[in-house]
Amino acid sequence: MKTIAITIDETLLDRLEQVAAGRGGGAANRSKLIRDAVAEYVRRLERAAADEREAAIVDRHRARLARQATAALRAQAKP
């Protein structure tokens, strides 16, 4: 694990301190809280990027997928 320095406005730092205090307080808890928040944010960014890539693939193949879905529905509807 590496130690880094960040700049954070006082209002947000105060809010962070309050949340950290509610979880047991201390600088170690504050650091963990920040690590957890950053990790969650990175996961969300990665998921959003994956969703965008998947949406682009679906868009590229939309017409073919629609034809295949229609054919499958017709095949299921046959008595």
PyMOL commands that place a pseudoatom at each C-alpha (Angstrom):
pseudoatom trace, name=CA, resn=MET, resi=1, chain=A, elem=C, hetatm=0, pos=[0.000, 0.000, 0.000]
pseudoatom trace, name=CA, resn=LYS, resi=2, chain=A, elem=C, hetatm=0, pos=[1.253, 3.481, -0.803]
pseudoatom trace, name=CA, resn=THR, resi=3, chain=A, elem=C, hetatm=0, pos=[0.705, 6.727, 1.020]
pseudoatom trace, name=CA, resn=ILE, resi=4, chain=A, elem=C, hetatm=0, pos=[-0.511, 9.673, -1.052]
pseudoatom trace, name=CA, resn=ALA, resi=5, chain=A, elem=C, hetatm=0, pos=[-1.489, 13.253, -0.317]
pseudoatom trace, name=CA, resn=ILE, resi=6, chain=A, elem=C, hetatm=0, pos=[-4.759, 14.797, -1.468]
pseudoatom trace, name=CA, resn=THR, resi=7, chain=A, elem=C, hetatm=0, pos=[-6.286, 18.234, -1.175]
pseudoatom trace, name=CA, resn=ILE, resi=8, chain=A, elem=C, hetatm=0, pos=[-9.840, 18.334, 0.129]
pseudoatom trace, name=CA, resn=ASP, resi=9, chain=A, elem=C, hetatm=0, pos=[-12.021, 21.293, 1.039]
pseudoatom trace, name=CA, resn=GLU, resi=10, chain=A, elem=C, hetatm=0, pos=[-12.782, 21.802, 4.715]
pseudoatom trace, name=CA, resn=THR, resi=11, chain=A, elem=C, hetatm=0, pos=[-16.514, 21.280, 4.417]
pseudoatom trace, name=CA, resn=LEU, resi=12, chain=A, elem=C, hetatm=0, pos=[-16.059, 17.856, 2.870]
pseudoatom trace, name=CA, resn=LEU, resi=13, chain=A, elem=C, hetatm=0, pos=[-13.314, 17.023, 5.360]
pseudoatom trace, name=CA, resn=ASP, resi=14, chain=A, elem=C, hetatm=0, pos=[-15.657, 17.907, 8.238]
pseudoatom trace, name=CA, resn=ARG, resi=15, chain=A, elem=C, hetatm=0, pos=[-18.331, 15.635, 6.786]
pseudoatom trace, name=CA, resn=LEU, resi=16, chain=A, elem=C, hetatm=0, pos=[-15.777, 12.884, 6.353]
pseudoatom trace, name=CA, resn=GLU, resi=17, chain=A, elem=C, hetatm=0, pos=[-14.627, 13.291, 9.962]
pseudoatom trace, name=CA, resn=GLN, resi=18, chain=A, elem=C, hetatm=0, pos=[-18.220, 12.989, 11.175]
pseudoatom trace, name=CA, resn=VAL, resi=19, chain=A, elem=C, hetatm=0, pos=[-18.786, 9.802, 9.201]
pseudoatom trace, name=CA, resn=ALA, resi=20, chain=A, elem=C, hetatm=0, pos=[-15.440, 8.371, 10.343]
pseudoatom trace, name=CA, resn=ALA, resi=21, chain=A, elem=C, hetatm=0, pos=[-16.252, 9.233, 13.964]
pseudoatom trace, name=CA, resn=GLY, resi=22, chain=A, elem=C, hetatm=0, pos=[-19.524, 7.356, 13.662]
pseudoatom trace, name=CA, resn=ARG, resi=23, chain=A, elem=C, hetatm=0, pos=[-17.577, 4.289, 12.525]
pseudoatom trace, name=CA, resn=GLY, resi=24, chain=A, elem=C, hetatm=0, pos=[-15.111, 4.252, 15.375]
pseudoatom trace, name=CA, resn=GLY, resi=25, chain=A, elem=C, hetatm=0, pos=[-13.143, 7.396, 14.581]
pseudoatom trace, name=CA, resn=GLY, resi=26, chain=A, elem=C, hetatm=0, pos=[-9.417, 7.846, 14.162]
pseudoatom trace, name=CA, resn=ALA, resi=27, chain=A, elem=C, hetatm=0, pos=[-7.154, 8.622, 11.235]
pseudoatom trace, name=CA, resn=ALA, resi=28, chain=A, elem=C, hetatm=0, pos=[-6.881, 4.951, 10.256]
pseudoatom trace, name=CA, resn=ASN, resi=29, chain=A, elem=C, hetatm=0, pos=[-10.651, 4.731, 9.957]
pseudoatom trace, name=CA, resn=ARG, resi=30, chain=A, elem=C, hetatm=0, pos=[-10.724, 7.956, 7.919]
pseudoatom trace, name=CA, resn=SER, resi=31, chain=A, elem=C, hetatm=0, pos=[-8.117, 6.521, 5.551]
pseudoatom trace, name=CA, resn=LYS, resi=32, chain=A, elem=C, hetatm=0, pos=[-10.079, 3.294, 5.196]
pseudoatom trace, name=CA, resn=LEU, resi=33, chain=A, elem=C, hetatm=0, pos=[-13.245, 5.241, 4.538]
pseudoatom trace, name=CA, resn=ILE, resi=34, chain=A, elem=C, hetatm=0, pos=[-11.513, 7.190, 1.757]
pseudoatom trace, name=CA, resn=ARG, resi=35, chain=A, elem=C, hetatm=0, pos=[-9.973, 3.999, 0.283]
pseudoatom trace, name=CA, resn=ASP, resi=36, chain=A, elem=C, hetatm=0, pos=[-13.371, 2.290, 0.293]
pseudoatom trace, name=CA, resn=ALA, resi=37, chain=A, elem=C, hetatm=0, pos=[-15.030, 5.306, -1.339]
pseudoatom trace, name=CA, resn=VAL, resi=38, chain=A, elem=C, hetatm=0, pos=[-12.379, 5.534, -4.058]
pseudoatom trace, name=CA, resn=ALA, resi=39, chain=A, elem=C, hetatm=0, pos=[-12.567, 1.787, -4.712]
pseudoatom trace, name=CA, resn=GLU, resi=40, chain=A, elem=C, hetatm=0, pos=[-16.359, 1.980, -5.068]
pseudoatom trace, name=CA, resn=TYR, resi=41, chain=A, elem=C, hetatm=0, pos=[-16.086, 4.986, -7.402]
pseudoatom trace, name=CA, resn=VAL, resi=42, chain=A, elem=C, hetatm=0, pos=[-13.532, 3.183, -9.593]
pseudoatom trace, name=CA, resn=ARG, resi=43, chain=A, elem=C, hetatm=0, pos=[-15.811, 0.099, -9.741]
pseudoatom trace, name=CA, resn=ARG, resi=44, chain=A, elem=C, hetatm=0, pos=[-18.691, 2.298, -10.873]
pseudoatom trace, name=CA, resn=LEU, resi=45, chain=A, elem=C, hetatm=0, pos=[-16.559, 3.950, -13.569]
pseudoatom trace, name=CA, resn=GLU, resi=46, chain=A, elem=C, hetatm=0, pos=[-15.361, 0.567, -14.809]
pseudoatom trace, name=CA, resn=ARG, resi=47, chain=A, elem=C, hetatm=0, pos=[-18.927, -0.803, -14.873]
pseudoatom trace, name=CA, resn=ALA, resi=48, chain=A, elem=C, hetatm=0, pos=[-20.157, 2.283, -16.744]
pseudoatom trace, name=CA, resn=ALA, resi=49, chain=A, elem=C, hetatm=0, pos=[-17.383, 1.858, -19.329]
pseudoatom trace, name=CA, resn=ALA, resi=50, chain=A, elem=C, hetatm=0, pos=[-18.258, -1.836, -19.756]
pseudoatom trace, name=CA, resn=ASP, resi=51, chain=A, elem=C, hetatm=0, pos=[-21.954, -0.936, -20.131]
pseudoatom trace, name=CA, resn=GLU, resi=52, chain=A, elem=C, hetatm=0, pos=[-21.075, 1.612, -22.826]
pseudoatom trace, name=CA, resn=ARG, resi=53, chain=A, elem=C, hetatm=0, pos=[-18.983, -0.962, -24.721]
pseudoatom trace, name=CA, resn=GLU, resi=54, chain=A, elem=C, hetatm=0, pos=[-21.818, -3.507, -24.522]
pseudoatom trace, name=CA, resn=ALA, resi=55, chain=A, elem=C, hetatm=0, pos=[-24.391, -0.933, -25.674]
pseudoatom trace, name=CA, resn=ALA, resi=56, chain=A, elem=C, hetatm=0, pos=[-22.188, -0.070, -28.669]
pseudoatom trace, name=CA, resn=ILE, resi=57, chain=A, elem=C, hetatm=0, pos=[-22.011, -3.767, -29.612]
pseudoatom trace, name=CA, resn=VAL, resi=58, chain=A, elem=C, hetatm=0, pos=[-25.801, -4.133, -29.373]
pseudoatom trace, name=CA, resn=ASP, resi=59, chain=A, elem=C, hetatm=0, pos=[-26.265, -0.965, -31.453]
pseudoatom trace, name=CA, resn=ARG, resi=60, chain=A, elem=C, hetatm=0, pos=[-23.924, -2.281, -34.164]
pseudoatom trace, name=CA, resn=HIS, resi=61, chain=A, elem=C, hetatm=0, pos=[-25.896, -5.516, -34.383]
pseudoatom trace, name=CA, resn=ARG, resi=62, chain=A, elem=C, hetatm=0, pos=[-29.377, -4.170, -33.679]
pseudoatom trace, name=CA, resn=ALA, resi=63, chain=A, elem=C, hetatm=0, pos=[-30.940, -5.083, -37.039]
pseudoatom trace, name=CA, resn=ARG, resi=64, chain=A, elem=C, hetatm=0, pos=[-29.605, -8.650, -37.013]
pseudoatom trace, name=CA, resn=LEU, resi=65, chain=A, elem=C, hetatm=0, pos=[-30.668, -9.157, -33.386]
pseudoatom trace, name=CA, resn=ALA, resi=66, chain=A, elem=C, hetatm=0, pos=[-34.159, -7.890, -34.187]
pseudoatom trace, name=CA, resn=ARG, resi=67, chain=A, elem=C, hetatm=0, pos=[-34.443, -10.324, -37.116]
pseudoatom trace, name=CA, resn=GLN, resi=68, chain=A, elem=C, hetatm=0, pos=[-33.257, -13.210, -34.946]
pseudoatom trace, name=CA, resn=ALA, resi=69, chain=A, elem=C, hetatm=0, pos=[-35.678, -12.319, -32.150]
pseudoatom trace, name=CA, resn=THR, resi=70, chain=A, elem=C, hetatm=0, pos=[-38.578, -12.108, -34.599]
pseudoatom trace, name=CA, resn=ALA, resi=71, chain=A, elem=C, hetatm=0, pos=[-37.656, -15.470, -36.110]
pseudoatom trace, name=CA, resn=ALA, resi=72, chain=A, elem=C, hetatm=0, pos=[-37.441, -17.061, -32.649]
pseudoatom trace, name=CA, resn=LEU, resi=73, chain=A, elem=C, hetatm=0, pos=[-40.854, -15.687, -31.663]
pseudoatom trace, name=CA, resn=ARG, resi=74, chain=A, elem=C, hetatm=0, pos=[-42.411, -16.952, -34.870]
pseudoatom trace, name=CA, resn=ALA, resi=75, chain=A, elem=C, hetatm=0, pos=[-40.884, -20.399, -34.336]
pseudoatom trace, name=CA, resn=GLN, resi=76, chain=A, elem=C, hetatm=0, pos=[-42.269, -20.545, -30.793]
pseudoatom trace, name=CA, resn=ALA, resi=77, chain=A, elem=C, hetatm=0, pos=[-45.718, -19.410, -31.910]
pseudoatom trace, name=CA, resn=LYS, resi=78, chain=A, elem=C, hetatm=0, pos=[-46.120, -22.253, -34.413]
pseudoatom trace, name=CA, resn=PRO, resi=79, chain=A, elem=C, hetatm=0, pos=[-48.547, -24.942, -33.214]
for i in range(1, 79): cmd.bond("trace and resi %d" % i, "trace and resi %d" % (i + 1))
show_as sticks, trace
zoom trace
